[in-house]
Amino acid sequence: MADSQAAIPQWWARGTLFENCNCHLLCRGHISWKLPCDYERCLGFWAIHFLEGEFGQAELGGLNALVFLDMPQVMADGGGTQAIYIDERAGREQRAALEAILAGKGGGGLSVLAGFISHRKETRFVPIQFEDQGKRKSIRIDGVVESEIHAIQGMDKDKEVRMENIHNQIFGASQVLARGSSRFKDGELALTSEMSHAVYSQFDWRGP
């Protein structure tokens, strides 16, 4: 383990992130991996757009990714399955960098999640369309996923409904509550959601 960690360079990444899962608003597993989700399995994904970042000499800005998770009701119990999808535009070094980060091999908050994963599918490199229109965000991978989320409406319709200072290692400290609808299918991994839990925020990751 020490040798593999030593091979990881200093890295950082910033961007936009959203999730949608099969839980009702709000997924308790989002608040703490030790809290029970709504169903026997929590099925969901993170849609990621890297605005900027560096992993050693690899520039990460402009690339997209998606991480699908099939997790037990209490995520910290472990035994989860993870599938990673990386922008096909990424070069060889960028692909290796993003895979290391998203699989939790690069340290940071994602390394905590890695401890709950017992099966990781082979990473796929595919065209990923990520759209950010403020309170509406979407992601599409042909033949795999089509998803759209919308911020929920608050008392002041012009302002987003936010959670502040949540101890979540993946999302930023200020997160916007949303609802999402998704169709995801890749082999045995599948999710169909309608107006279910969704959240979006900026992220600021670094490691190792």
Secondary structure, DSSP 4 states (H G I P E B T S, - for coil): -HHHHHTPPPEEEEEEEEEEESSPSS-HHHH-TTSEEEEEEEEEEEEEEEEEEEETTEE-TT-EEEEEEEEEEEGGG--EEEEEEEETT--HHHHHHHHHHHTTTT-STHHHHHTTEEEEPPPEEE--EEEEETTEEEEEETTTEEEEEEEPB-SSTTSB-EEES---SSS-SEEEEEEEEEEEEETTEEEEEEEEEEEEEEEEEEE-
